[in-house]
């Protein structure tokens, strides 16, 4: 049954409680057919609860929810036939091929598989997976897995498509493909709901629902919320000396709501009551200038939620200054890793100075995580050598590992242990004993606000809290080198800012940071960035240097994401030419 009056989803005062926890509270809204609607909010806001209710997997505690004209409580079985749902952890079968996964999901949707070859071919072409239909799902890149998940969610041609954070862990090139596909679907009249923690994605939606602690605090066009920050967003051009130090000072001003590093400069947002004079004074001290810049949806989001947490890292204040180290703290020369005939990392060379943030970027499958694992001593190189704090990982593996902390891309703590037990285990692995061990555990619990989660297992934690726990475990032993493999993938902007406040604070204490990310604004925080494609480093420069390298008449002032995409396209074109 088609939704009437152009409304695909209508909620009327819906609430959802889990025991004493109210995940959604009296939510009333409409989602239109033929439009892309973003659902955004910080961790624990209720985004996934709302998505699961629209998918018919949860029922409201109170209120009424209609999806495609069907009542979610009384017509739940019919709802499943008109909704396509791609959850955060999409259940692909990694030992089945692309086409076998599609056949399986077609069968689960009640489609006659033998008669669906035309549908399969259309979806394979739509997602550009035709050349890979016989490849095992477990061997797909992150972006290709998301495309396969989308193809499976589209089985049965649903009226409402629910995508719960489809951009998490996906590089900008693959994310472009996802946006292209979603745009075609809405043109055909489908209602697409895209849950996201990335506010550049939310800004591209036609409508947004902004949730906070289960409450709907904004519903409408993103630009209308952004306009509220007219003449409150500024850029401080190239402050002299330490830009991280100037950012800390800016964020600690009572007039400032939010701030981030943008290449050689700073982007600062004033509070509604803030005065530009406070920024002018800071800029004068920094030998900088204050320029007006257009507000972004992310500026409005952070402002609506009360602003960031300031510029001071409590974590960094507990760190002693790392002694000056002569030479490079991290280096790799000719680093190569083969898996059979496949070359995952191909003669990679770079060196990192003490107190530097070094970014490793690239599309899914570029070789970033393989490089990371070799630098951590978790994977043996086929060729080449790596050193950490002067220790050769091939000859002094134990000594090198004690110099670094590692936060893995996929949360790798023990799911059967509680938060408290994971902290105790990590401290023991890093050789902490006695009073020092107890002090460090208590310190991390306090700094990362883990008190109320100690008896819970990692898998039951909100994602942002889970990432805090991972960072706490990686830093338990005060390492002088920290490796962060996509540390903020999937976390909300407030948690992301908290992480970077800690990272910037640690750098001031002399800690060296190596980080991978698909979030291009995070690349702006890096002192230098290496861009990898097909296992090779194709560019290495400061963020603004990479942007300048692709600037031309058609794109005189590229963003980091635009620079990333152009450099990838340039490398792929050169590869095809040879």
Secondary structure, DSSP 8 states (H G I E B T S, - for coil): ---STTEEEEEEEEEEEETTEEEEEEEEEEEETTSEEEEEESTTSSHHHHHHHHTTSS--SEEEEEETTEETTTTHHHHHHHEEEE-SS----TTSBHHHHHHHHHHHTT--GGG-HHHHHHHHHHHT-GGGTTSBGGGS-HHHHHHHHHHHHTTT--SEEEEESTTTT--HHHHHHHHHHHHHHHHTT-EEEEEES-HHHHHTSSEEEEEETTEEEEEE-HHHHHGGGTT-EEEE---SS-HHHHHHHHHTSTTEEEEEEETTEEEEEE-TT--HHHHHHHHHHHT--EEE----HHHHHHHHTT----S--HHHHTS------SS-SEEEEEEEEEETTEEEEEEEEEEE-TT-EEEEEESTTSSHHHHHHHHTTSS--SEEEEEETTEETTT-HHHHHTTEEEE-SS--S-TTSBHHHHHHHHHHHTT--HHHHHHHHHHHHHHTT-GGGTTSBGGGS-HHHHHHHHHHHHTTT--SEEEEESTTTT--HHHHHHHHHHHHHHHHTT-EEEEE-S-HHHHTT-SEEEEEETTEEEEEE-HHHHHHHH--SS-TT--HHHHHHHHHHHHHHHHHH-
